[in-house]
Amino acid sequence: MQAKNTKSLFHFLTEVMSRLSDGEISVEEAKAQAIVAQQANNILKYELERARLLMQLDIHNQNQNFKRLELREAESTAFDKTNV
């Protein structure tokens, strides 16, 4: 699976449904693939929420009456440097 966005993820899921109805894969295999697809969807939702938060922070930081806030880049920080 090489889904890169919601459109390709949806295409993958419709392929799974088609293969299941044609009897090419078992119900258990279809369930396992659906679980993996759901995890991919969770990551897409996370990215959308993160983008929304970054936009809100930008608006917040443009107001001179508010303290400037920064979002820590947890994904680019090594786990052993969590105090940074």
Secondary structure by P-SEA (a helix, b strand, c coil): cccccaaaaaaaaaaaaaaaaaccccaaaaaaaaaaaaaaaaaaaaaaaaaaaaaaaaaaaacccccbbbbbcccccccccccc
